[in-house]
Amino acid sequence: MRWVFLLWALSLGSPAWAQSGAEVAVVKKGVQQILKADLPVMSPDQRRFKLESIDLNGDGKREHFVFFQNSYFCGSGGCTYLLLDPQGRLITRFTVADIPVIVLTSKTKGWRDLLLNHKGQTHKLRFDGKRYPGNPSTAPAYALGMNEEEDPDIRYLFSEVGAPLKLIAF
């Protein structure tokens, strides 16, 4: 119940950020390159993703979270996300994770900390200078405090409260 209220309250101030056509094209190309070996066995329904973009490191350029929600990328432990740089190159492949991705205002090595959910427990992921941990279950458990819950700079990605994200084919 707490997650439902939290998502509703904070997503009101953080709508999905629209990407330009050029950003979407870069992400699609990056996803195709990263998944090149998988493409021949994937059905058209499995070749779709949702996209959210946010500047994680304060350089004025947005990184891209790619969320797959289908049988090829999801199992009993959760689903797969990709985090791509502004040029569409892989930063981190997150596995066994559930939505939403929560982007905190706190930073580690210049990058915003992330919260990802795994099997009902929230984990805090910190950037190590090159990437975030790929498996959230290996990161420390974490609970948002009341002050954080009310912080307007925290972003809830893939919460889709208000406006559903479109599926992008690749």
Secondary structure, DSSP 8 states (H G I E B T S, - for coil): -HHHHHHHHHHTTS------HHHHHHHHHHHHHHTTTTGGG--GGGSEEEEEEE-SSSSSS-EEEEE--STTTEETTEEEEEEE-TTS-EEEEEEEEEEEEEEEEEEETTEEEEEEEETTEEEEE---SS---S-GGGS-B----HHHHT-TT-EEET--SSS----EE-
